[in-house]
Amino acid sequence: MPSSPFVTWVEPADLGFNSAHFITYGNVCENLHGHNFHARVSAHGSDGGEGYVLDFVALTRLARDICQELSDRVILPGTSPVVKLAEEDGLIKAESFGKRFWVEKEGCIVLPIANVTAELLAFHIGERLVDALHRENLTTGVQLLEIGVEEADRQWGISRHRPRHD
């Protein structure tokens, strides 16, 4: 793979989301709690023909749209082997390791991830961003996308994605 001499990095104040979640580890399920998550995105690559890897405005717009889908929601893991989700009367019940949470369905988003960690949130955002960039034909110079999600002050989960070039 050719070297990537350039990086386009966006980290605007509104590239984030306020959400509630819990994680599981060992045989423990945390209490439901919330964060003011922040995100940053960098696109590593070469000049795509315009003198930059990726347009700041386009990258920010696409990433912001994805983050807004997560904002003001309870984020639940849709592929967890230890969290059972069930829907009843407009509510979603999440159950794991003896804890149960009932949440209004309209206030939830179930993601195709196994746990709602900062790393897997970054992974989800990255996968969605790669798809969005492909839809808009914006991957020409992009060799690597790096997405960071900050859950608490200076605590980041990072995910890296290599866009396909069809």
WOMO-V724689 format. One record per helix or strand of 2 or more residues. SS is the DSSP state (H for helix, E for strand). FROM is the first residue (numbers start at 0). TO is the last residue. Records with the same first field share a line. If there is no record, write none. Layout:
SS->FROM-TO + FROM-TO
//
This chain:
E->5-9 + 15-20 + 23-24 + 27-28 + 32-44 + 72-76 + 83-87 + 90-95 + 98-103 + 107-110 + 141-151 + 154-160
H->55-69 + 104-106 + 117-134
//
